[in-house]
Amino acid sequence: MRRTEARELLMKMLFQMEAQKDFSEEAEVTFKERYLDEKDQEKYFDDVFESYMANREAVDEAISSSSSGWKLNRMDKTDLAVLRLAVTEIKYLSGSDVPVSAAINEAVELAKKYGGEGSGRFVNGILGTVSRADKEV
């Protein structure tokens, strides 16, 4: 499994968790057992999810403060899942092996694939703002 496929699975898991309002470890384990066939990206998968869970409020705040007028509960759930994944990568994993540009590009592609007509532009705009703000800190 390539990193791109692992990101797509993570986005789907975050979407499912948001839809079911269940971000528990049990929900993660169940999802992984069902969908994560190849174990070569399991460390990345776990790292991103653990980073998101450890920094969930900060990730959501970064999205909120960068989305000028959009409340999280009004955002398309697909876009929100993509943003949570990418913001976690940008803010908490970009120093490791996740380049910021790769996180943004992959997020935009996921948004185009799974989101609505303007999802790619919406996600790109928010992530651009988040990455610029992250550089300023």
Secondary structure as GFF3:
##gff-version 3
##sequence-region A 1 137
A	DSSP	alpha_helix	3	20	.	.	.	ID=ss1
A	DSSP	alpha_helix	25	35	.	.	.	ID=ss2
A	DSSP	three_ten_helix	39	41	.	.	.	ID=ss3
A	DSSP	alpha_helix	42	54	.	.	.	ID=ss4
A	DSSP	alpha_helix	56	66	.	.	.	ID=ss5
A	DSSP	three_ten_helix	72	74	.	.	.	ID=ss6
A	DSSP	alpha_helix	77	88	.	.	.	ID=ss7
A	DSSP	pi_helix	89	93	.	.	.	ID=ss8
A	DSSP	alpha_helix	100	114	.	.	.	ID=ss9
A	DSSP	alpha_helix	119	136	.	.	.	ID=ss10
###
